[in-house]
Amino acid sequence: MWMLFPKEEEYIEWFKKAGFKDVKLKRIGPKWYRGVRRHGLIMGCSVTGVKRERGDSPLQLGPKAEDVSKPVNPITFLFRFLMGTICAAYYVLSHGEITCV
């Protein structure tokens, strides 16, 4: 619920569908971080590619899952805010590294 980031394969697929060639994904992160977590996500990544043709992207995205032009239901907002806060605290406590300067 709190890890809404796409997987590596999705990033690569989107770049290819958008007309990029030679798409490469490089994992980035601190030296202490090793590999993929059990939830399947990486710490961070950089996706690059070459777009050989000018013009609009051939990637056709579907409709947005959520209409952002409508006002947000206050109960929905509060639920998302609380869940995000709880999940962020869990992540920092279980995976994070706190550095004091």
GROMACS elastic network, one bead per residue, 0.5 to 0.9 nm:
[ bonds ]
;  ai    aj funct       b0    kb
    1     4     6  0.67759   500
    1    83     6  0.84927   500
    1    84     6  0.88125   500
    1    87     6  0.86278   500
    2     5     6  0.88033   500
    2    83     6  0.76588   500
    2    84     6  0.64532   500
    2    87     6  0.61684   500
    2    88     6  0.79882   500
    3     6     6  0.86260   500
    3    39     6  0.84310   500
    3    41     6  0.83043   500
    3    87     6  0.88971   500
    5    41     6  0.77314   500
    6     9     6  0.80663   500
    6    10     6  0.59689   500
    6    11     6  0.67619   500
    6    41     6  0.79978   500
    7    10     6  0.53585   500
    7    11     6  0.66946   500
    7    40     6  0.72438   500
    7    41     6  0.61996   500
    7    42     6  0.81695   500
    8    11     6  0.53242   500
    8    12     6  0.64399   500
    8    13     6  0.87022   500
    8    25     6  0.75632   500
    8    41     6  0.77618   500
    8    42     6  0.81258   500
    8    45     6  0.82244   500
    9    12     6  0.52057   500
    9    13     6  0.60818   500
    9    14     6  0.86345   500
   10    13     6  0.50182   500
   10    14     6  0.60960   500
   10    15     6  0.86293   500
   11    14     6  0.52505   500
   11    15     6  0.63540   500
   11    16     6  0.87637   500
   11    25     6  0.83102   500
   11    47     6  0.73336   500
   12    15     6  0.52595   500
   12    16     6  0.62811   500
   12    17     6  0.86703   500
   12    23     6  0.65655   500
   12    24     6  0.74580   500
   12    25     6  0.72439   500
   12    47     6  0.74009   500
   12    48     6  0.89814   500
   13    16     6  0.51671   500
   13    17     6  0.60924   500
   13    18     6  0.85094   500
   14    17     6  0.51265   500
   14    18     6  0.60624   500
   14    19     6  0.88284   500
   14    20     6  0.89183   500
   14    59     6  0.74585   500
   15    18     6  0.50516   500
   15    19     6  0.66382   500
   15    20     6  0.55133   500
   15    21     6  0.80343   500
   15    23     6  0.69025   500
   15    47     6  0.82429   500
   15    48     6  0.82477   500
   15    49     6  0.73234   500
   15    59     6  0.85423   500
   16    19     6  0.53098   500
   16    21     6  0.64087   500
   16    22     6  0.85940   500
   16    23     6  0.69928   500
   16    49     6  0.84507   500
   16    59     6  0.85643   500
   17    20     6  0.72624   500
   17    57     6  0.82046   500
   17    58     6  0.66156   500
   17    59     6  0.51537   500
   17    60     6  0.83472   500
   18    51     6  0.85157   500
   18    56     6  0.87398   500
   18    57     6  0.50812   500
   18    58     6  0.53020   500
   18    60     6  0.82366   500
   19    50     6  0.83881   500
   19    51     6  0.60535   500
   19    52     6  0.78034   500
   19    53     6  0.77414   500
   19    57     6  0.64456   500
   19    58     6  0.63200   500
   19    59     6  0.74339   500
   20    23     6  0.65005   500
   20    48     6  0.85523   500
   20    49     6  0.53900   500
   20    50     6  0.51371   500
   20    52     6  0.71571   500
   20    53     6  0.87681   500
   21    24     6  0.89864   500
   21    49     6  0.56201   500
   21    50     6  0.51327   500
   21    51     6  0.61873   500
   21    52     6  0.74403   500
   22    48     6  0.79916   500
   22    49     6  0.53050   500
   22    50     6  0.61404   500
   22    51     6  0.88518   500
   23    47     6  0.70274   500
   23    48     6  0.56004   500
   23    50     6  0.70962   500
   24    46     6  0.81220   500
   24    47     6  0.56998   500
   24    48     6  0.53629   500
   24    49     6  0.62881   500
   25    45     6  0.65613   500
   25    46     6  0.56646   500
   25    48     6  0.65528   500
   25    49     6  0.89252   500
   26    44     6  0.85802   500
   26    45     6  0.54645   500
   26    46     6  0.51924   500
   26    47     6  0.64844   500
   26    48     6  0.84716   500
   27    35     6  0.87383   500
   27    42     6  0.72198   500
   27    43     6  0.75306   500
   27    44     6  0.59142   500
   27    46     6  0.64506   500
   27    47     6  0.88489   500
   28    42     6  0.84069   500
   28    43     6  0.68413   500
   28    44     6  0.51214   500
   28    45     6  0.50930   500
   28    46     6  0.69429   500
   29    32     6  0.82521   500
   29    33     6  0.64468   500
   29    34     6  0.86855   500
   29    42     6  0.86138   500
   29    43     6  0.58042   500
   29    44     6  0.59403   500
   29    45     6  0.78955   500
   30    33     6  0.55665   500
   30    34     6  0.86709   500
   30    43     6  0.85117   500
   31    34     6  0.75575   500
   33    36     6  0.89144   500
   33    43     6  0.76107   500
   34    37     6  0.85743   500
   34    43     6  0.89772   500
   35    42     6  0.69299   500
   35    43     6  0.83767   500
   36    39     6  0.78602   500
   36    40     6  0.58500   500
   36    41     6  0.58119   500
   36    42     6  0.51139   500
   36    43     6  0.77566   500
   37    40     6  0.54754   500
   37    41     6  0.58818   500
   37    42     6  0.65463   500
   37    43     6  0.83958   500
   38    41     6  0.76194   500
   39    42     6  0.88486   500
   41    44     6  0.83891   500
   42    45     6  0.72516   500
   51    54     6  0.75188   500
   54    57     6  0.86910   500
   55    58     6  0.89200   500
   56    59     6  0.86553   500
   57    60     6  0.78358   500
   61    64     6  0.83424   500
   62    65     6  0.86213   500
   63    66     6  0.85175   500
   64    67     6  0.66364   500
   64    68     6  0.86498   500
   66    69     6  0.89540   500
   67    70     6  0.60941   500
   68    71     6  0.74502   500
   68    72     6  0.79773   500
   69    72     6  0.88830   500
   71    74     6  0.88026   500
   72    75     6  0.85482   500
   72    76     6  0.71660   500
   72    77     6  0.65776   500
   73    76     6  0.52338   500
   73    77     6  0.62011   500
   73    78     6  0.86892   500
   74    78     6  0.60796   500
   74    79     6  0.85424   500
   75    78     6  0.51126   500
   75    79     6  0.61068   500
   75    80     6  0.85929   500
   76    79     6  0.51181   500
   76    80     6  0.61534   500
   76    81     6  0.84940   500
   77    80     6  0.52030   500
   77    81     6  0.60078   500
   77    82     6  0.85605   500
   78    81     6  0.50324   500
   78    82     6  0.60591   500
   78    83     6  0.84756   500
   79    82     6  0.52619   500
   79    83     6  0.60538   500
   79    84     6  0.84182   500
   80    83     6  0.51431   500
   80    84     6  0.58866   500
   80    85     6  0.84261   500
   81    84     6  0.51510   500
   81    85     6  0.61084   500
   81    86     6  0.86253   500
   82    85     6  0.50936   500
   82    86     6  0.61237   500
   82    87     6  0.85085   500
   83    86     6  0.51311   500
   83    87     6  0.59931   500
   83    88     6  0.83944   500
   84    87     6  0.51522   500
   84    88     6  0.59232   500
   84    89     6  0.84722   500
   85    88     6  0.51460   500
   85    89     6  0.61286   500
   85    90     6  0.85824   500
   86    89     6  0.52014   500
   86    90     6  0.61992   500
   86    91     6  0.86461   500
   87    90     6  0.50027   500
   87    91     6  0.60847   500
   87    92     6  0.86133   500
   88    91     6  0.50360   500
   88    92     6  0.61570   500
   88    93     6  0.85283   500
   89    92     6  0.52207   500
   89    93     6  0.60895   500
   89    94     6  0.84905   500
   90    93     6  0.51927   500
   90    94     6  0.59471   500
   90    95     6  0.81035   500
   91    94     6  0.52383   500
   91    95     6  0.54082   500
   91    96     6  0.64708   500
   92    95     6  0.54448   500
   92    97     6  0.71649   500
   92    98     6  0.82267   500
   93    96     6  0.59335   500
   93    97     6  0.81356   500
   94    97     6  0.88873   500
